[in-house]
Amino acid sequence: MERGAYDDLPDGVVVAGADGRVEDLNPVAQALLGLTADAARGRALADVVPLQTPAGEQWWSCVAKAAALPGSKRQPERILTLPADAAAGRPTDVQLAVTAAWTHRDGVLARTVVSLRDTAARRRNERSSADLISTVAHELRSPLTSVKGFTATLLARWDRFPDDVKKQMLETVNADADRVTRLLSELLDVSRIDAGRLEMRKQVVDVPEAVRKAFAGRIAAGEAEERFVLHLDSLETAALPEMWVDPDKLDQIVGNLVENAVRHGDGTVHVTVTAGVDPAGAVITVADEGEGIPDEQLGRVFTKFWRGGRRGGGTGLGLYIVKGLAEAHGGSVAAGRSEVHGGAELTVVLPAGPPPYVAPDPGELASG
């Protein structure tokens, strides 16, 4: 085997010669099959790679005749089973995505190359996609049902309702439409984060003002004003550097953190936001006075669909978006328990960041 060609590949590769016996296999294949290269060399390919089809047949016996045909070049990817083998370190069956290619010389099979890929990551992605679809369907059903019900009722019985009732029904429709819009925005954000396609439009921002804006939004939605507390203690002795941040994404970060604290805090107790100076730029800490986050869940807080227990609610995407937006700025996130308030404490650090580059005017360069 050409070491430079195969050893650094992320997939397992097994090479067999004209006699159908293994010549070599790369480190990934060795790990998947539970064999060293020395132990595999010289053995029949079907023994080294004992793959089974979904019907329970031996894979190599099914494709060997096709591989021997001079015009045959490869087998497209198939999902096959590598049976459990305690001696090889496989306590259970393993699903592998398998492709194979063969080379002929003078019409005779000369070499077979088999590629093996563990499908565990693919299955996780498929489950994540299924979870996303299920979440979206669940979250959309309620507001759309409400919108449909109220609009149908108004269209059918418009003259029977007094104006104040009509206004209340239309306000409900408007609120549900806003809820759908927010959900679609979250989905777009998740898509851009996953694809690495977030666009930054940085400008100088006022971090405390972004917090006040988030508070105002919650108060306008019916929360008590006295529930929200903003601490700027550290800014009294050390001013923030000039913060070049995307203002819309900063609003999203703070808004999602505050919404999370409102949802997981107990009743009407305080949501406390502390804005301060970090060596890199600014640090924003949001603490509630709820039950807090169990230690075993701290590592999952910023993953997709984390809802945090019985009062989770929502799509479970808000904190995942916070993490993606913070990291897109070069920042970081962390979760823990507040020593002062007793509940959950979520912290975001954002670097000040350089001003966006603006190309000089060609006319000014010429005149200079």
Helices and strands as residue ranges (DSSP letters): H 3-6, E 12-16, E 22-25, H 27-33, H 37-40, H 45-48, H 59-68, E 74-82, G 86-88, E 94-105, E 108-118, H 120-157, G 158-160, H 163-195, E 203-204, H 207-220, G 225-227, E 228-231, G 233-236, E 244-245, H 247-264, E 271-278, E 281-287, G 295-300, H 318-328, E 332-337, E 344-351, H 362-367
